[in-house]
Amino acid sequence: MADFGISRVLSRTKSLANSGVGTPLYFSPEITQGNAYNFKSDIWSLGVLLYEMCALEPPFQGKTHVKLFGKI
């Protein structure tokens, strides 16, 4: 249920990161746009996961990364 292949510890709660590694279905809008992000992106991903567990399908779908990111 989790992908901990790459992780980053932010030193402060207001710190921002810039990497974009993981499962694209759970990316937040900030990550899809290549912007800096913080812990709020983790909350977004958790919301996507909870939606998928309830609906039995992801909330955003696309045949390519570009189409998927456009929907996110």
C-alpha positions as MATLAB code, in Angstrom:
seq = 'MADFGISRVLSRTKSLANSGVGTPLYFSPEITQGNAYNFKSDIWSLGVLLYEMCALEPPFQGKTHVKLFGKI';
ca = [
       0.000    0.000    0.000;
       2.954    2.341    0.256;
       5.932    3.225   -1.888;
       8.827    4.232    0.331;
      11.520    3.765   -2.317;
      12.433    7.437   -2.073;
      11.612    9.709    0.817;
      12.683   13.081    2.079;
      12.612   14.482    5.595;
      11.825   18.184    5.670;
      13.615   20.025    8.466;
      10.761   22.456    9.129;
       7.021   22.329    8.525;
       7.318   25.285    6.132;
      10.063   23.578    4.087;
       9.422   22.794    0.431;
      10.692   19.935   -1.761;
      11.032   19.652   -5.538;
      11.292   15.954   -6.446;
       8.579   14.086   -8.338;
       9.031   10.371   -7.712;
       6.211    7.960   -6.980;
       2.976    6.668   -8.437;
       1.496    9.363  -10.733;
      -2.087    8.531   -9.676;
      -1.346    9.965   -6.230;
       0.594   13.078   -7.283;
      -0.738   16.402   -6.011;
      -1.323   19.305   -8.429;
       1.918   20.952   -7.232;
       3.973   17.923   -8.212;
       2.302   17.512  -11.617;
       3.154   21.142  -12.405;
       6.761   20.760  -11.239;
       6.293   23.236   -8.383;
       7.709   23.010   -4.879;
       5.521   21.140   -2.412;
       5.222   20.424    1.307;
       3.317   18.085    3.660;
      -0.015   19.144    2.118;
       0.864   16.993   -0.900;
       0.955   13.978    1.419;
      -2.554   14.841    2.626;
      -3.701   15.076   -1.028;
      -2.237   11.620   -1.732;
      -3.933   10.188    1.340;
      -7.248   11.625    0.151;
      -6.769   10.029   -3.272;
      -6.010    6.700   -1.589;
      -9.099    6.907    0.639;
     -11.269    7.775   -2.362;
      -9.887    4.814   -4.267;
     -10.541    2.474   -1.343;
     -14.188    3.617   -1.146;
     -14.972    3.870   -4.870;
     -12.772    0.921   -5.936;
     -11.248    3.100   -8.659;
      -8.905    6.092   -8.645;
     -10.502    9.558   -8.836;
      -8.292   10.642  -11.760;
      -7.468    8.454  -14.754;
      -5.655    9.016  -18.023;
      -3.983    6.864  -20.661;
      -0.827    9.021  -20.579;
       0.892   11.051  -17.880;
      -0.050   14.272  -19.683;
      -3.760   13.369  -19.733;
      -3.655   12.196  -16.111;
      -1.892   15.367  -14.956;
      -4.438   17.481  -16.839;
      -7.243   15.854  -14.863;
      -5.452   16.246  -11.532;
];
